[in-house]
Amino acid sequence: MKLHKLYFFACLLFGVFSVNAQMKQLRFDAKSTQIEKPVITQPLSFSTRTVNGPVLFEPTNYKLSNLSAGLPVIRVIARSSTGRPIAFEGRLKNAKDARHLPIEEKVKTYLSQLAWVAGSKGLDKQHEIVAIQTDNKGEHHIKVQQKCNDLPIFGAELTLHTTEGDIDFVMGRTWPTESIGAVAESEGADHSLTRVWADMGTNPPVIAFGLWSHLLKNKSELGYLPVSESELRLVYHHSVYKNAVERWEYFVDAFNGEVVKKYQSICKFHNHQDGESCDNNVVVNSKPLMQKELNDGLVVDPLDGVATATAQDLYNINRTINTYQVGSKYYMIDGSRSMFKPASSMPNDPQGVIWTIDAFNTAPQNSDFNADHITSNNNTWSNKTGVSAHYNGGKAYDYFKNVFGRNSISGSGGNIVSFINIADEDGSSMGNAFWNGAAMFYGNGDAAFQPLAKGLDVAGHEMTHGVVQNTANLEYQGESGALNESFADVFGVLIDRDDWLIGEDVVKPAAFPSGALRSMQDPHNGASTNDFNRGWQPKKYSERFKGSEDNGGVHINSGIPNHAFFLFASSVGKDKAEKVYYKVLNQYLTKSSQFIDCRIAVIRAAREDFGDAAANAAAAAFDAVEVLGGQGGNYENNVEVNPGEDLILFTSEDKEKLYIYSADGDAIANPLTNTNPISKPSISDDGSLIVFVAEDQKIHYIEINWQSGTASENILQTNGSWRNAAISKDGTKLAALRSTEENFMVIFDLLTGAGANFELINPTFSTGITTGDVLYADAMEWDFSGEYVMYDAINRVESSSGFNIEFWDIGFIKVWNNSSKNFAIPDQIEKLFPALDEGLSVGNPTFSKNSPYIIAFDYLENDNYYILGANVEDGEVGVVYENSDIGYPSFSRSDDAIIFNEAGFFGTDLSIIELESDKITAKTGSEFVYAEGYSWGVWFSNGERKVTAVSEVNTDLADLRLAPNPVKDQLQITVPEHGFKPLNIEIFDLTGKMLQSQSWQGSQRTTGIGVESLKTGAYVVRCTAEDAAPLVKKFIKL
């Protein structure tokens, strides 16, 4: 940035030097070329104006505020596909002052600020700390359950993490609760449970007494279930066993008994194609073979205790196993581990053991299900299946204990129980294994599988399901369920770590072409696309399964995170990768975590423990499987730089006249007008229209013809009195504020002359609830889409004591709908800062010239002034300049500098400071005075540019057609010939929330997507193909 040459010329010409202050005063050369001002006899006709300004397909996403009220800030670093914030970074402004506080107080303080950013007011008062862990560096990892009316919100969990003792990273999901009233009387848990049995079509099951009955316990809990982005329902969550195989999760409305949600939560080794309906009336035999032995009791022999034996497993390999002697019998119970409690009742109620039980080829679903100890009279063992299961259970225990210090599945020394010889419901041999929430069950194989107890990775997989249940407790459906399966596979291949295959030792090659059930290295596994029964899995997110089968594809879509782990571990090594993944499972993920949460957590944990190189490897791994960091849409679309000149419009510090100079200091219009402004002027994107309110309180406009070098001025609005006005970037719409102090903004459509009033309110985080404490607005600027106006406003918070607090803040109001070419519906307002601390104010916001997501604004903290820059998409905030007065910033044509007001020795000066590439922080030492004694600099240009949301459109997709448009229920999408490229179709609302998506496979040109569930309004279709830029088109839903 050059110092303007006129600055020096004027000083030499006029010799303006002060003996006392030694300051130079800029004066403008009266002989400079001026734009001639012709006489206007008719007002400007906007109806015939050619619009060359920017038109965005998608407006900048202002939904859900990213920025908090302090410096530094808590910022959103990731959102879900629906736009909900799911990960946050940043220390509190007073973090150092809070370091001496107990961790519980730190959590409460942090949550009070996070609540505003996350959109969950009151989170600090409605939460429960579930667990606090301290790692080997002394850092804390805290899990928090959000509550409402002292009841849990299911799926609303957070994990908070410290660095150097300060909380600076949070993951998870929260929900707004302000609209939830007190809990009314509901039906009791027992009555609610009868709804579950009725839905299952069965009576409550009778669980057998004996070895395993204590493992199967039904649980009921009252709480709130999120059923949409804005609705919580009071429900009973029943986790119930229909039998040992079928564990179900039911969510039943606490008032009317409606079954709101249900799914099966048995974690199988593979998707066995079982139906998901509950239609069998099962009563388990209450008298297993064990009953007599239990009733008779056993006399403890002095020689009772641990023993070892050598026996052959299913590989015919001799294995050393640990057994337990009681009297004259030996039991397949391992009491040799440190978790064992010798005082427990052996052998029928041991505690802290690895225990293998025989089911004698019976099915847990049937009434003849039987289970008993595996015993020997002389500590010799011919049951190879039992030996394999017992040995593998011990190996899995050793892995978690020796590598991570984890004491068994529960983490606190709970039993590891395995059932062998499990049959299918029809009595045939079962080709599967599963974790039922309490124990592992192994079948003896079928046409596709050998006995499942043979595989060490099978044991590792099933045991890890128990570890998952006792850590993140990932919900067993959708992406959460796929992560559940993936973590089971991850630790399966780490326990049996000689390859990247799952089930290679138990499958039959004729059933699986690769010789394995699954492959982390190549999830396609040698099978045809979508041939799930032969082991095909998606390798990347665009290939994901979108159906409802298999609990939403938990065994199918696990291939995506599986492959990410393979890539990560291949880069950093298994030793590092396993520690990262265990930390992620144990300290970061929660019940509702999705693929994007896993990505964020793996990157964070990798950086914490192994540095940036490991974090970069993690990011690259998830990039490769298309689980990307900006989930929920990337709205950081830049536009081309205006090709015109660098021009600056300003007025004197006394608000007299308007001038235009080049950025280098050449006079272009000196003055442009003798009319005195009372509002900072607003300029269209092509520099041809300038709008301002003058001393007569009328809205004036100046139209400039840059080719002829002429300008004309007239009054745009003669009715009423005004105090500010702003022109849209395409020059077709006007925002104006009446001279009276009121909380309304008036929007004019200059093409039709129509106008509309928009009330300015402060939104809350509850649907339909607003507050009316806005007094009036002041500064205004249109966004690039021409749909939103960014403004500042003064607010008043009144108290019953009569002490009122007033502060300025910044809002975004949607005033226009480009699709309907009409005014927007009211009350669509978002705030830049959801809450401001007392003594803070922000105002005079301005958009960058080429990045719709970058803004600058004044920040006032008590008597301290700053100009800040902010990225409204990722939440980054930077300090541009520490000022001594209000700055009224304005970005340069190329966004490499900002012009602003600052206090000089004799009055107000216009200064310029250069920016870094992020556009929100300044280059150190780059500030200089541009003009002394002048104010309200507006940097602009006079070129023409067409702005779109997609800079390049692949020609293969350039002819995307939507029909009918508007549409009522089924939208037909047509593209030209595109070969056999898989296409992906996504539907967004205009705030950027993805509402629907579906894949489009094959060579057909037309497909349909149902939109009947969408509300009336405008939406966006995005169609993408591999190696092609997306094409975006809008449609109207009737």
SVG drawing of the C-alpha trace seen along z (x, -y; Angstrom):
<svg xmlns="http://www.w3.org/2000/svg" viewBox="-53 -27 61 113">
<polyline fill="none" stroke="black" stroke-width="0.4" points="0.0,0.0 1.5,-3.3 1.3,-6.5 -1.0,-8.8 1.1,-11.2 -1.4,-14.0 -0.6,-13.9 3.0,-15.1 2.0,-17.4 -0.5,-19.3 2.0,-19.6 4.6,-21.2 2.0,-23.4 0.4,-24.9 3.4,-24.5 1.0,-23.5 3.3,-22.9 2.5,-23.5 5.3,-24.7 3.7,-23.1 2.5,-19.8 4.6,-19.5 1.6,-17.9 0.9,-18.0 -2.6,-19.0 -4.0,-17.6 -5.8,-20.1 -7.4,-19.2 -6.3,-20.8 -9.1,-23.0 -7.9,-22.5 -8.4,-18.7 -10.6,-17.3 -14.2,-17.2 -17.1,-15.1 -19.5,-17.5 -22.9,-17.9 -25.7,-18.4 -29.2,-19.7 -31.7,-17.0 -35.3,-17.6 -36.7,-14.0 -36.0,-11.5 -33.9,-8.5 -35.9,-5.6 -34.8,-2.4 -37.2,-0.3 -35.0,-0.7 -31.7,-0.3 -29.5,2.6 -28.4,4.6 -24.8,5.8 -24.2,6.3 -23.6,9.5 -26.2,12.3 -25.5,15.2 -27.2,18.6 -26.8,19.1 -26.7,16.4 -24.1,16.4 -25.2,18.6 -26.0,16.5 -28.0,19.2 -26.6,20.0 -24.3,17.4 -20.6,18.5 -19.1,15.8 -19.3,15.2 -19.0,12.0 -15.4,12.0 -11.9,11.8 -10.7,14.4 -13.9,16.2 -15.5,19.6 -15.9,20.4 -17.8,23.1 -15.3,25.2 -17.8,27.8 -21.5,28.3 -23.7,31.3 -25.4,31.7 -28.4,29.9 -26.3,26.9 -26.2,27.6 -22.8,26.7 -21.1,29.9 -17.5,28.8 -16.1,25.7 -12.7,24.1 -11.5,21.3 -10.6,20.3 -12.7,17.9 -11.5,14.4 -11.0,14.8 -9.6,18.4 -6.4,17.5 -8.5,16.1 -10.4,19.4 -7.4,21.8 -7.6,22.1 -11.2,23.2 -12.3,26.8 -12.9,28.5 -16.7,28.6 -16.7,24.7 -14.6,24.4 -17.1,26.5 -20.1,24.5 -18.4,21.2 -17.5,22.4 -20.9,23.8 -22.5,20.5 -20.7,18.9 -20.9,22.0 -24.7,22.0 -25.1,18.9 -22.8,20.1 -24.4,23.6 -27.9,22.2 -28.8,23.9 -29.4,21.1 -29.2,22.3 -26.8,25.1 -24.7,24.1 -27.7,24.6 -29.1,27.8 -26.3,30.3 -24.7,33.2 -21.0,34.1 -21.0,37.8 -17.3,38.5 -14.0,36.7 -10.8,38.3 -7.3,37.1 -4.7,38.2 -1.0,38.7 -0.3,35.0 -2.6,33.9 -5.2,32.6 -8.9,33.2 -11.5,34.8 -15.1,34.3 -18.3,35.8 -21.5,33.8 -25.1,34.8 -27.5,31.9 -30.7,31.9 -34.1,30.2 -36.2,30.2 -33.6,32.4 -34.2,35.1 -31.7,36.1 -32.0,35.1 -31.2,38.3 -28.3,37.8 -27.4,34.4 -24.0,35.0 -20.7,33.0 -17.1,33.8 -14.9,30.9 -11.2,30.9 -8.4,28.8 -5.0,27.6 -2.7,26.3 -5.6,26.5 -8.0,24.3 -11.0,25.7 -10.5,24.9 -12.2,27.7 -15.7,29.1 -17.5,31.8 -21.1,33.0 -24.7,31.9 -27.1,29.8 -30.7,28.7 -32.5,25.4 -34.8,25.9 -36.3,22.5 -39.7,23.4 -40.0,26.5 -42.3,26.0 -42.5,27.9 -43.1,31.6 -46.8,32.5 -48.0,35.7 -47.3,38.6 -48.1,42.3 -45.6,44.3 -42.7,46.4 -44.4,49.7 -47.5,48.7 -45.3,47.3 -43.5,50.6 -46.7,52.4 -46.8,50.4 -43.5,52.0 -44.7,55.5 -47.9,54.7 -45.8,53.4 -43.7,56.5 -46.8,58.7 -45.6,60.6 -46.0,60.8 -43.0,59.8 -40.4,62.5 -39.5,64.9 -35.8,64.9 -34.3,68.2 -32.5,68.4 -29.0,69.7 -25.7,68.7 -26.8,65.8 -30.1,64.4 -28.4,61.6 -26.8,60.4 -30.1,59.5 -31.7,56.6 -34.3,54.3 -33.9,50.6 -36.3,47.6 -35.6,43.9 -37.7,40.8 -36.2,38.0 -36.5,35.9 -36.0,37.1 -35.1,34.7 -37.5,35.5 -36.5,32.6 -34.2,29.7 -36.6,27.7 -38.8,30.2 -38.2,32.3 -40.7,34.9 -40.9,36.3 -40.5,40.1 -39.6,43.2 -36.5,44.9 -36.9,48.6 -33.9,50.9 -35.4,54.3 -34.6,57.9 -37.1,60.0 -34.7,62.8 -30.9,63.1 -30.6,62.4 -33.0,59.5 -32.3,56.4 -34.4,53.4 -34.3,49.7 -37.8,48.2 -38.8,44.5 -42.4,44.2 -44.3,40.9 -44.8,40.3 -48.3,38.9 -50.1,40.8 -48.0,44.0 -47.0,43.6 -43.9,45.5 -41.8,42.6 -38.7,44.6 -37.3,48.1 -34.4,50.1 -32.6,53.4 -29.3,53.0 -27.7,56.4 -24.3,56.0 -23.7,58.8 -20.4,59.7 -22.1,59.2 -25.5,58.4 -27.2,61.8 -30.3,60.5 -32.5,61.1 -35.8,59.3 -36.2,56.4 -39.8,57.0 -40.8,58.3 -43.4,61.1 -42.4,64.1 -44.0,64.9 -40.9,66.2 -40.8,67.6 -37.4,68.8 -37.2,72.0 -36.9,71.1 -35.2,74.5 -31.9,74.9 -29.5,77.8 -27.8,75.6 -30.8,75.4 -30.1,78.4 -26.5,77.4 -27.4,73.9 -30.0,75.1 -27.8,77.8 -24.8,75.4 -21.2,76.5 -18.8,77.1 -15.6,75.1 -12.5,77.3 -9.3,76.0 -7.5,76.6 -10.0,74.4 -8.4,71.8 -6.8,70.9 -5.3,73.5 -3.7,73.7 -4.1,76.2 -2.9,76.9 -5.5,77.8 -6.1,77.8 -8.2,75.0 -10.0,75.0 -6.7,74.6 -5.5,77.8 -2.8,75.6 -2.0,76.2 -3.0,73.2 -2.4,72.4 -5.6,71.5 -6.5,70.5 -9.2,72.5 -10.6,72.6 -10.9,75.5 -13.9,75.9 -13.8,79.1 -13.1,82.0 -14.1,80.1 -12.4,77.6 -14.4,74.9 -13.6,72.8 -13.3,69.7 -10.2,67.6 -9.6,66.1 -5.9,65.4 -6.3,61.7 -5.8,58.8 -9.5,57.9 -10.6,61.2 -12.3,60.9 -11.5,64.1 -14.4,63.5 -16.9,64.0 -19.2,67.0 -17.6,69.6 -18.4,71.0 -21.9,69.7 -21.5,66.0 -17.8,65.2 -16.6,61.6 -13.7,60.3 -13.3,63.4 -13.1,64.5 -15.9,67.1 -16.9,69.4 -20.3,71.1 -21.7,73.9 -25.2,73.4 -25.4,77.0 -26.5,75.9 -29.7,74.3 -31.1,70.9 -31.6,68.0 -34.9,67.1 -36.4,70.5 -38.0,72.0 -35.5,74.9 -32.5,72.6 -30.0,74.2 -26.6,73.1 -24.2,74.6 -20.6,74.5 -17.9,76.2 -16.2,78.5 -13.5,81.2 -12.7,83.7 -9.0,83.6 -8.3,80.2 -8.0,81.7 -10.2,80.2 -11.5,81.7 -14.0,78.9 -11.9,77.1 -14.6,74.4 -14.6,73.6 -10.8,73.5 -10.7,71.1 -13.4,68.8 -11.7,68.9 -8.2,68.2 -9.3,65.5 -11.2,63.8 -8.0,63.7 -6.0,62.3 -8.6,59.5 -8.5,58.7 -4.7,58.6 -4.7,56.3 -6.9,53.6 -5.2,54.0 -1.6,53.9 -1.9,51.3 -4.4,48.9 -4.6,49.9 -8.3,50.8 -9.5,53.2 -11.9,55.4 -14.9,54.5 -16.5,52.3 -13.2,50.6 -13.7,51.6 -13.1,55.3 -16.4,56.7 -16.7,60.3 -16.0,61.2 -18.6,63.8 -18.6,66.0 -21.4,68.4 -20.4,71.0 -22.5,73.5 -25.3,71.0 -27.9,72.2 -30.2,70.3 -33.9,69.9 -34.8,72.8 -32.3,75.1 -29.7,74.9 -26.1,74.0 -25.7,70.2 -23.2,68.5 -22.7,65.4 -21.5,63.9 -22.9,61.1 -22.7,58.9 -26.0,58.6 -25.0,55.8 -23.8,58.2 -22.0,61.2 -20.5,62.6 -22.3,65.3 -20.7,67.6 -22.3,69.7 -20.7,72.8 -21.0,71.5 -23.1,72.3 -22.6,72.4 -20.6,69.2 -18.8,69.4 -16.7,71.8 -17.2,71.7 -17.0,68.1 -15.2,68.8 -12.1,69.6 -11.3,66.1 -9.2,63.9 -10.5,60.8 -14.0,62.0 -13.5,62.0 -11.8,58.7 -14.6,57.3 -17.3,58.5 -15.5,57.5 -14.9,54.1 -18.7,53.7 -18.7,54.0 -16.0,51.4 -17.9,49.1 -21.0,49.6 -19.1,48.6 -17.4,45.5 -19.0,43.5 -22.0,45.8 -22.6,45.1 -26.2,45.5 -26.6,48.6 -28.2,47.0 -27.2,44.8 -23.7,43.2 -23.4,43.7 -24.1,47.4 -21.6,47.6 -19.0,46.0 -19.9,48.6 -19.2,51.3 -16.1,49.6 -14.5,49.3 -15.2,53.0 -13.4,53.7 -10.5,51.4 -9.7,53.1 -10.4,56.4 -7.6,55.9 -5.4,54.5 -5.8,57.5 -5.3,59.8 -2.8,57.4 -1.1,59.4 -3.3,58.0 -6.2,55.5 -8.8,58.2 -11.8,59.0 -13.0,62.6 -10.4,64.1 -10.0,67.1 -13.7,67.9 -15.2,67.3 -15.5,69.9 -13.8,68.7 -16.7,69.7 -18.9,67.2 -16.5,64.2 -14.3,63.7 -11.5,62.0 -11.4,64.7 -12.4,62.3 -15.7,60.9 -14.4,57.3 -11.2,55.5 -10.1,52.2 -7.6,51.8 -10.2,52.3 -13.7,52.2 -15.0,53.2 -13.6,56.6 -13.5,58.1 -17.3,58.1 -19.6,56.4 -20.9,53.0 -23.6,53.1 -23.3,56.9 -23.4,56.7 -23.8,60.4 -20.4,61.1 -18.6,58.4 -18.8,55.2 -18.7,52.0 -18.5,48.3 -15.0,47.0 -16.0,43.3 -18.9,41.2 -20.4,40.7 -20.8,44.5 -22.7,44.8 -25.8,46.9 -28.9,44.8 -31.5,47.4 -33.1,48.3 -32.0,52.0 -29.4,53.1 -30.3,50.3 -29.4,47.8 -26.4,49.8 -24.3,50.1 -22.4,53.1 -22.2,51.6 -21.2,48.0 -18.6,48.9 -16.4,49.5 -16.0,45.7 -14.4,45.0 -12.7,48.4 -10.8,47.3 -10.0,43.9 -8.4,45.9 -6.4,48.0 -5.0,44.9 -4.2,43.2 -2.6,46.2 -0.6,46.9 0.8,43.4 1.6,43.1 1.9,46.8 -0.5,49.0 1.2,48.2 0.3,44.6 -3.0,45.1 -4.4,47.4 -3.6,44.9 -5.3,42.2 -8.4,44.2 -8.8,45.5 -8.5,41.9 -11.2,40.8 -13.5,43.6 -12.9,43.2 -12.7,39.4 -14.2,37.6 -17.2,39.4 -20.7,39.4 -23.8,41.5 -24.9,39.4 -21.5,38.9 -21.4,39.0 -18.6,39.6 -17.7,35.8 -17.4,36.0 -15.0,39.0 -12.9,36.9 -12.7,33.9 -11.8,36.1 -9.1,38.2 -7.4,35.0 -7.5,33.4 -6.3,36.5 -3.6,37.1 -2.3,33.6 -2.4,33.7 -0.4,36.9 1.8,37.0 1.9,33.5 0.9,31.8 2.3,34.5 -0.1,37.1 -3.0,34.6 -2.3,33.9 -2.2,37.7 -5.6,38.0 -7.1,35.2 -5.8,36.7 -7.3,40.0 -10.7,38.6 -10.4,36.4 -9.7,39.5 -13.0,41.1 -14.9,37.8 -15.6,37.2 -14.6,33.5 -14.1,30.8 -16.7,28.4 -19.7,30.8 -22.9,29.0 -21.7,27.1 -18.9,24.9 -20.1,21.3 -16.7,19.7 -17.2,18.8 -15.1,15.9 -16.2,13.7 -14.0,12.2 -12.4,8.9 -14.1,5.8 -12.1,5.0 -12.5,1.2 -10.4,-1.4 -9.5,-1.8 -11.7,-4.7 -12.5,-6.2 -15.6,-8.4 -15.5,-10.5 -16.7,-13.6 -15.1,-16.2 -14.9,-15.6 -17.7,-18.2 -19.8,-16.2 -19.6,-18.8 -19.7,-17.8 -18.7,-14.5 -15.4,-13.8 -14.0,-11.0 -10.3,-10.4 -8.3,-7.5 -6.6,-5.3 -3.3,-6.9 -4.6,-10.3 -5.7,-11.7 -8.7,-13.9 -11.6,-12.5 -14.4,-14.7 -13.5,-17.6 -16.2,-17.9 -18.7,-15.4 -21.5,-17.3 -21.9,-20.3 -24.8,-18.6 -23.9,-17.8 -24.6,-14.2 -25.8,-13.1 -25.4,-9.4 -22.4,-7.5 -23.0,-7.0 -23.8,-3.7 -22.6,-2.7 -23.7,0.0 -21.2,2.6 -20.4,1.0 -19.9,-2.4 -22.7,-4.0 -25.1,-4.8 -24.4,-6.6 -27.2,-6.9 -27.1,-9.0 -29.4,-11.0 -28.7,-14.7 -29.3,-17.6 -32.8,-17.9 -33.5,-14.4 -34.3,-13.3 -32.7,-10.3 -30.4,-11.6 -28.9,-9.6 -26.1,-10.4 -25.8,-8.5 -22.4,-8.5 -21.7,-7.7 -18.1,-6.7 -17.7,-6.5 -18.9,-10.1 -17.5,-11.4 -20.8,-12.9 -22.8,-12.8 -26.3,-13.7 -27.9,-14.1 -31.6,-14.0 -33.9,-13.0 -35.0,-9.4 -37.6,-9.6 -39.4,-12.8 -42.0,-11.5 -41.2,-11.5 -37.9,-12.2 -35.0,-9.8 -31.6,-9.3 -29.9,-6.5 -30.2,-4.6 -28.3,-1.8 -28.4,-0.6 -28.2,3.1 -25.1,4.1 -27.1,4.5 -28.9,1.2 -32.4,2.5 -33.3,2.4 -33.0,-0.2 -33.0,0.1 -33.9,-3.0 -34.4,-4.2 -36.9,-6.9 -35.6,-9.8 -37.6,-8.8 -35.9,-6.3 -37.9,-3.1 -37.1,0.5 -38.2,0.7 -36.3,0.9 -38.1,0.0 -37.2,1.9 -38.0,0.5 -38.1,2.5 -36.8,-0.2 -38.0,1.7 -41.6,1.6 -41.7,-1.2 -43.2,1.2 -42.1,1.0 -42.3,3.0 -41.6,2.5 -39.5,5.0 -39.5,5.0 -36.1,5.4 -36.2,7.8 -33.7,9.8 -34.3,13.5 -34.0,16.2 -33.1,19.8 -36.7,21.0 -38.9,21.2 -41.3,18.3 -40.0,16.5 -38.4,13.1 -37.7,10.1 -38.5,6.5 -35.7,4.6 -34.2,3.1 -34.5,-0.7 -33.3,-1.6 -30.8,-0.7 -28.1,-2.9 -25.5,-1.5 -26.7,0.8 -25.2,2.7 -26.6,5.2 -25.0,8.6 -24.0,10.0 -27.1,12.0 -29.4,9.0 -31.5,10.9 -30.0,9.8 -29.2,6.5 -26.5,6.4 -27.1,3.7 -26.2,2.5 -28.7,1.5 -28.8,0.1 -30.6,2.3 -31.9,1.7 -32.2,4.3 -34.4,3.0 -34.4,4.2 -37.0,4.0 -34.6,1.9 -34.6,-0.8 -31.0,-0.3 -31.0,0.1 -28.2,1.4 -27.8,0.2 -25.5,1.7 -25.0,1.9 -24.9,5.2 -24.9,6.5 -27.7,8.4 -28.5,9.9 -32.1,9.7 -33.5,11.4 -35.7,8.9 -35.9,10.2 -36.5,13.6 -34.7,13.9 -36.7,16.9 -40.1,15.3 -38.8,11.8 -40.6,10.4 -40.2,9.4 -39.1,12.1 -41.3,13.2 -40.6,11.2 -38.5,12.1 -35.7,13.9 -33.0,12.4 -29.6,13.7 -27.1,12.0 -23.4,11.9 -22.8,12.2 -25.5,14.2 -24.7,12.4 -22.5,9.5 -20.9,9.1 -21.8,5.9 -19.7,3.0 -19.3,4.4 -20.8,3.0 -20.2,3.7 -21.3,1.7 -20.7,0.1 -20.3,3.5 -19.1,3.8 -18.7,6.7 -15.4,7.4 -15.6,6.7 -14.9,10.2 -15.6,12.6 -19.3,12.6 -18.4,14.4 -15.8,11.8 -16.8,8.6 -15.2,5.9 -16.7,3.8 -16.1,1.5 -15.7,3.2 -16.0,1.1 -15.1,2.5 -15.7,-0.2 -13.4,-3.0 -11.3,-0.8 -11.9,-0.9 -10.9,1.8 -11.6,2.6 -12.1,6.3 -12.4,8.6 -14.5,11.8 -15.2,14.8 -18.9,15.5 -18.6,19.1 -15.8,20.5 -16.1,18.1 -12.5,16.7 -12.1,13.2 -9.0,11.0 -7.9,7.6 -7.3,5.2 -6.5,2.1 -6.5,0.8 -8.2,-2.6 -8.9,-5.7 -12.3,-6.4 -15.1,-4.8 -13.6,-3.6 -16.4,-3.1 -14.2,-0.6 -14.4,0.1 -12.5,2.8 -10.4,2.0 -11.4,3.2 -9.1,6.3 -9.6,6.8 -5.9,6.2 -6.6,3.1 -9.2,1.2 -9.8,-2.5 -11.1,-3.8 -11.5,-6.9 -9.1,-7.6 -8.6,-10.5 -5.7,-12.8 -4.1,-15.8 -6.6,-18.3 -9.6,-16.2 -10.6,-13.1 -8.3,-11.5 -8.8,-8.8 -6.2,-6.1 -5.4,-2.9 -4.0,0.3 -3.0,3.4 -4.5,6.8 -3.1,10.3 -4.4,13.0 -7.1,14.0 -8.6,10.5 -9.3,10.3 -5.9,9.4 -3.6,6.5 0.0,6.5 2.1,5.2 3.3,1.6 1.3,1.0 -1.0,-1.7 -0.7,-5.2 -2.8,-8.4 -4.5,-8.8 -6.2,-12.2 -6.3,-14.5 -9.6,-16.2 -11.8,-13.8 -14.3,-11.0 -16.5,-8.2 -14.3,-6.7 -16.0,-4.2 -13.7,-2.3 -15.3,-1.2 -14.8,-0.5 -16.5,-1.3 -16.1,2.0 -18.8,4.5 -18.8,8.1 -21.2,11.1 -21.0,13.0 -22.1,16.7 -21.9,19.2 -20.1,21.7 -17.0,20.4 -16.7,23.3 -19.4,25.6 -18.4,28.9 -19.9,29.0 -21.1,32.5 -23.6,31.2 -24.2,27.7 -27.7,28.5 -29.2,29.5 -33.0,29.1 -35.6,29.3 -39.3,30.0 -41.9,29.1 -40.7,25.9 -42.5,24.9 -43.1,28.5 -45.6,30.1 -44.3,33.6 -41.9,35.2 -39.1,33.2 -37.7,34.6 -34.0,33.9 -32.5,34.2 -28.9,34.0 -27.3,34.7 -25.5,37.9 -22.9,38.5 -21.8,42.1 -21.9,44.2 -20.7,41.6 -22.3,41.9 -24.1,38.7 -25.1,37.3 -28.2,35.1 -28.6,32.9 -31.4,30.5 -30.6,27.5 -32.7,24.7 -31.5,21.2 -29.7,21.1 -27.5,23.9 -29.0,26.8 -28.9,30.0 -32.4,31.6 -32.2,34.5 -29.7,36.4 -29.7,39.4 -27.3,41.1 -27.9,41.5 -26.2,44.5 -26.1,45.5 -26.5,43.8 -30.1,42.7 -30.6,39.0 -33.6,38.4 -34.3,39.3 -36.9,38.2 -36.6,37.1 -39.6,36.7 -40.0,33.3 -43.5,33.7 -42.1,33.4 -40.6,30.0 -42.4,26.9 -43.5,24.3 -40.7,22.1 -37.5,21.9 -34.8,24.6 -31.5,25.4 -30.6,28.6 -26.9,29.4 -25.9,32.1 -22.3,33.4 -20.3,36.0 -16.8,37.3 -14.2,34.9 -16.8,32.3 -17.7,29.0 -21.2,29.0 -24.1,27.3 -26.6,25.5 -30.2,24.6 -33.1,23.3 -36.7,24.6 -39.9,23.6 -41.9,26.0 -45.6,25.3"/>
</svg>
